[in-house]
Amino acid sequence: MRWASIGGGAGLGYLFVHLLPELTSGGDTISQAVGMHNFVPSALTESLLFLIVLLGVLIPYALGVISTQNPTSTHWIGIIRLALFSLVSYLYAYSLPSLLTTGISYGLLYTAAISAHVLLADRVLDQNHKQAFRRRFRWFGSSALVLGTIHAAIFHPISDLTLAVATAFIGGGLLISVFREELPNPSQSRLAWFFLGLITMVTLLLVATARHTNA
């Protein structure tokens, strides 16, 4: 619970101090880079990126509602949650090399934020699908990391648009994980550890941003 609280704070700081501002300011850059500005206004590109974030929020939320209201759906809900868990692991491994080109510090902080998502998702899957998760599910997540790494090694560099879509979807998943699993659950949250993760992540992001701007 302490690690999950640290991860929740770190993930929240990463979302609001780095990821969401990047998506807001990056719509025009992406439009210019991939030639979308000839067909789609930059403002619409930004909105579409936030639509991807919204999908990353809505899918886990809908699964949680369905599993709560329909206990008989637990098996197939668990399979979908496993697929999402593996997808996040795959997208992380696939997109990390491109993020490292913008700065090692951003790559490390991105890794910390993804770790927050994995910790919180790990807690949810372990609570709702204990036997299957401990015996099989974790291996699928690890395999997805290996697959994403291999894919990145073979098909890099990826486009700015692909990178933005991947990080936007991951950001949506992290957002719902933090708000659903950490913030509204005071019985499991450890406030001091949560603020430790939050303050540490925000501080490191501000330092990295200042250095990147000066460079």
N, C-alpha and C positions, 0 to 999 in steps of 0.2 A: 504493500500500500504506500510506503514511503517513496519507493522508486516511481510508482505510478503518479503520485502527487508531484514529484519533481518533474516528471515527464509532462504532466498536464500543464504545469506552469511554464515550462520551456516551450511547449508546443503553442500555447496561447501567445506568448511573447513573439515567437517566430511568425505566427500568422499576422498579427496586427502591426508589427514593426517592419517586417520585410516582405512577406509573400503578397499580402493584399496591396500594399503600395506598389510593388513591382508589377502586379497585374494591371493596376490602374494606369501607371505611366508607360507600360510596355505595349499597349494596344497600337499606338501609332508606329512605334519601332517595328513591331511584327508586321504590320500592314505594309510598311515600306520595304522590309527585308524580303518578304515573299511575294510582293507584287499585288497584294490583296486590295490596296488602296484604289486600284483601277476599277474594281468591281464592288467593293464593300467599303463604306465610310469607316474611318478609324474608330469613331465612337461606337459603331456597331460591333467592331472586332472586340473592343473592350467588354461590351455587354455580353458577347458570346463567350468570352473567357469566364466571366462571372456566372454564366449559365452552366458551364462545366463545374464550377465550384458548387453551385446549387445542386447539381446532380449528385456530386459527391456527398452532399448533406442528406438529400432526400432518400437515396437508396437505402443506406443503413437505417434511417429513421423508419421508413416504411416496413422494413424487415422486422424491426423491433416491435412495431405495432401489431403486425400480423401474427408474430410468434406469441405475443402476450394474449391477444384476443382469440387465437385459435391454437390451443396447445397441441392438437394433432398434427400441426404443420411443422413441428420442431425438426424433423429429419431433413426435409428439403430446405428449410430456412438455414439449417446448419451448413448444408452444402453450399448455398449461395454465399453465406458469410465466409466460408473457407475460400471460395473463389475470390471474393473481394480482398480478403487478407493476403492471398497469394498475389493478386493483381497489384496491390500497393507495393509489396516486396519486389515484384518484377519491375514496376515503373521506377522505383527508387534506384535499383541497380542499373537500369538502362539509361536513366537520365543523369546519374551522378558524374560520369566523365565530362559531359558538356557543361555542367555547373562548375566543375573544377577549373574550367578555362576562364571563368570570371573571377577566380580567386580561391585559393585553398581554404581560407577562413570561411567563405560562404559554403563551401562543400562540407566542412566539418559541422557548421551550425545546421545545415540542412539535414545531415546525418543525425544530429541530436534531436531535431524536430520529428524525423521519421521514427526514431527510437521511441519518442513519446507516443506516437500513434500505435506502434506495435505493442508497447506495454499496456495501453488502455484496451486495445483490441484483444490482447492476450487475456486480460482479466475477464472481458465479456464472454469470450469463447470458452474459457475454463469454467465459468459459472454456469453457462447454459448448455454446454455440450462436453461435460467434464471427461467422460471416458473416451469418446471418439477423439477429442482434441489432444489429450495427452498421449494417446496411442498412435494417431495418424496425422492429425491436422498440422501439427508443428513441422512435420517433415515436408509437407507440401509447401509451406511458407519458405522453408530453407531451400527447397528445390527451385522455387521461383526466383530466389536471389541468384542462384547459380545460372539459371536460364537467362535472366536479364543481363548478367555480366557477360555471358557468351555473346548474346545478341548485340550488346554495346561494342564489344571488341570487333565484331564482324561488320556492323553497319553504322559506323561512326564516321564523320560527325552527323548528328541528327539536325533537322531543321529547327529554326527558332519557334515555328508554330507548333511542331510536335512536342518540343520541350515545354512550351507554355501550357499546352493542353494537359500534358502529364502532370506537371506541378500543380495546375489548377484543380484537377480531380483529387490528387493527394491532399491538397489543402482543404477541400471540402470534407474529405473523410476525417482529417485531423480536427477540423472545426466541430463536427458533430460528436466526435469521440470525447473531446475536452468538455464541451457543454453538457453532454448527456451523462458521461461517466464520472466526471470529476467535480464540476461546479455544483450540480444540484444534489450531490450525494454526501452530505456532511458526515454521515456515519463512517464512510470509508476514507474521506479526504483527510490529509495531514497538512494543516494550514501553513505551518512554518516551512515544511518541505516544499509545498506548492509555491510559496513566495520565493524560496531559495532558487528554484528552477526558473521562475519568471524573471526575477531581478538579474540573475546570471545571464540568461539568454538575451534580455534586452540590452544589458551593458555590452556584451560581446558584439551584438549586432550593430550598436551605435558606433563602437570602436572600429569595426570592420568597414562600416559605411563611410566613416570619416576618412579612413586611410585610403579607401578606394576613390573617394571624391578628390582628395589631395593629389593622388597619383595621376 
